[in-house]
Amino acid sequence: MSRAFTREDDSEGAIADFGERPVSPHRNLVTRKGLAMIEETLAGLRKDLAHAEAESDRSRIAALSRDLRYWTARRENAELAEPDPGSTVVRFGMTVAIEGEDGKRRSWKIVGEDEADAASGSISHVSPMAQALFGRSSGDVVSVSGKEWEIVDLQAG
């Protein structure tokens, strides 16, 4: 009988399989702040990886290496995009104030996928709201998820 069929499971030395972080198929548009965030993340990961390697922490090395591959890919395909300060239509990087049918105002800055944080007022350029807003001007009405929103103000940067 083959030794492979009689050997005990050697999972003690195994490293967890973290899998790769999926990279978005969309263009990686970034603001200056988003590009800086990627650079800071890469620097932090390199530092953390060096510490993990010094401590021979195989599991942490695997996780950090995976994250480093992801952020390196994001940096390599990052496209810095800045709106024209005189633009009168919604573009990437702009802050757009909208008013809903209920009279409530919301303000969204349209940013890259990795820097989007709706709780902080920024949305990804691939989100349904951003897609509906692109190319529109102040006074235009857009419909998202069955609700109508009027664009009331645009600000570059």
C-alpha positions as CSV (number, residue, x, y, z in Angstrom):
1,M,0.0,0.0,0.0
2,S,1.2,3.5,-0.8
3,R,2.5,5.6,2.1
4,A,0.3,8.4,0.9
5,F,-2.8,6.4,2.0
6,T,-1.5,5.6,5.5
7,R,0.1,8.9,6.5
8,E,-1.5,11.0,9.2
9,D,-2.8,14.4,8.3
10,D,0.0,16.9,8.7
11,S,-2.0,20.0,9.2
12,E,0.1,21.4,12.1
13,G,2.6,23.0,9.7
14,A,0.1,24.0,7.1
15,I,-0.5,27.6,6.2
16,A,-4.1,28.7,5.8
17,D,-5.1,29.3,2.2
18,F,-6.2,32.9,2.1
19,G,-6.9,32.9,-1.7
20,E,-6.3,36.0,-3.8
21,R,-8.1,39.3,-3.3
22,P,-10.2,39.8,-6.4
23,V,-9.2,42.8,-8.5
24,S,-12.0,44.8,-10.0
25,P,-12.4,44.6,-13.8
26,H,-13.2,48.3,-13.9
27,R,-10.7,51.1,-14.7
28,N,-8.8,51.9,-11.5
29,L,-9.5,55.7,-11.4
30,V,-8.1,57.4,-8.3
31,T,-8.0,60.8,-6.8
32,R,-4.7,62.3,-5.5
33,K,-5.9,61.2,-2.0
34,G,-6.7,57.7,-3.3
35,L,-3.2,57.4,-4.9
36,A,-1.6,58.5,-1.6
37,M,-3.7,56.0,0.3
38,I,-2.5,53.2,-2.0
39,E,1.2,54.3,-1.5
40,E,0.7,54.4,2.3
41,T,-0.9,51.0,2.3
42,L,1.9,49.5,0.3
43,A,4.6,51.0,2.6
44,G,2.7,49.7,5.7
45,L,2.4,46.2,4.2
46,R,6.1,46.1,3.3
47,K,7.0,47.1,6.8
48,D,4.6,44.6,8.3
49,L,5.9,41.8,6.0
50,A,9.5,42.5,7.1
51,H,8.4,42.1,10.7
52,A,6.5,38.9,10.0
53,E,9.5,37.5,8.1
54,A,11.8,38.3,11.0
55,E,9.4,36.5,13.4
56,S,9.0,33.6,10.9
57,D,5.2,34.0,11.2
58,R,4.2,31.9,8.2
59,S,0.5,32.6,8.4
60,R,1.0,36.4,8.7
61,I,3.5,36.3,5.9
62,A,1.0,34.5,3.6
63,A,-1.8,37.1,4.4
64,L,0.5,40.1,4.0
65,S,2.0,38.7,0.8
66,R,-1.5,38.3,-0.6
67,D,-2.5,41.9,0.4
68,L,0.8,43.2,-1.0
69,R,0.1,41.5,-4.4
70,Y,-3.4,43.1,-4.4
71,W,-2.2,46.6,-3.6
72,T,0.8,46.4,-6.0
73,A,-1.6,45.5,-8.8
74,R,-3.9,48.4,-7.8
75,R,-0.9,50.8,-7.8
76,E,0.3,49.5,-11.2
77,N,-3.0,50.1,-12.9
78,A,-4.0,53.3,-11.0
79,E,-5.1,56.2,-13.2
80,L,-5.0,59.6,-11.5
81,A,-8.0,61.5,-12.7
82,E,-8.9,65.1,-11.7
83,P,-11.9,67.0,-12.8
84,D,-11.6,70.2,-14.7
85,P,-12.2,73.0,-12.2
86,G,-14.5,74.8,-14.7
87,S,-16.6,71.7,-15.5
88,T,-20.4,72.2,-15.4
89,V,-21.1,68.5,-15.6
90,V,-20.5,65.7,-13.1
91,R,-17.1,64.1,-13.5
92,F,-14.9,61.7,-11.5
93,G,-13.4,63.4,-8.4
94,M,-16.3,66.0,-8.1
95,T,-18.5,66.5,-5.1
96,V,-22.2,66.5,-6.1
97,A,-25.0,67.7,-3.9
98,I,-28.3,66.1,-4.6
99,E,-31.8,66.6,-3.2
100,G,-34.3,63.7,-3.0
101,E,-38.0,63.8,-3.4
102,D,-38.3,64.0,0.3
103,G,-36.4,67.3,0.3
104,K,-33.4,65.8,2.1
105,R,-30.0,66.8,0.7
106,R,-27.0,64.5,0.4
107,S,-23.5,65.2,-0.8
108,W,-21.3,62.6,-2.5
109,K,-17.7,62.8,-3.7
110,I,-17.2,60.4,-6.6
111,V,-13.9,58.5,-6.0
112,G,-12.1,55.3,-6.9
113,E,-13.3,51.9,-5.7
114,D,-10.7,51.5,-3.0
115,E,-11.2,54.9,-1.5
116,A,-15.0,54.9,-1.5
117,D,-16.7,55.1,1.9
118,A,-20.4,56.0,1.9
119,A,-20.4,56.7,5.6
120,S,-17.8,59.4,5.0
121,G,-19.6,60.8,1.9
122,S,-17.7,59.2,-0.9
123,I,-19.0,56.8,-3.5
124,S,-17.3,54.6,-6.1
125,H,-17.3,55.8,-9.7
126,V,-18.8,52.4,-10.6
127,S,-21.7,52.7,-8.2
128,P,-25.3,53.1,-9.6
129,M,-25.5,56.7,-8.2
130,A,-22.3,57.8,-9.7
131,Q,-23.1,56.2,-13.0
132,A,-26.5,58.0,-13.1
133,L,-24.8,61.4,-12.2
134,F,-21.9,61.3,-14.8
135,G,-22.4,63.9,-17.5
136,R,-25.3,65.6,-15.8
137,S,-25.5,69.2,-14.8
138,S,-27.0,71.2,-11.9
139,G,-30.8,71.1,-12.2
140,D,-30.9,67.7,-13.9
141,V,-32.9,64.9,-12.3
142,V,-31.6,61.4,-12.1
143,S,-33.4,58.2,-11.0
144,V,-31.6,55.6,-8.9
145,S,-33.3,52.6,-7.3
146,G,-36.7,54.0,-8.0
147,K,-36.0,57.4,-6.4
148,E,-35.5,60.7,-8.1
149,W,-32.7,63.0,-7.2
150,E,-32.1,66.6,-8.4
151,I,-28.5,67.8,-8.8
152,V,-28.3,71.0,-6.8
153,D,-24.6,71.8,-6.7
154,L,-21.2,70.6,-8.2
155,Q,-17.8,71.2,-6.9
156,A,-14.5,70.1,-8.5
157,G,-12.1,68.4,-6.2
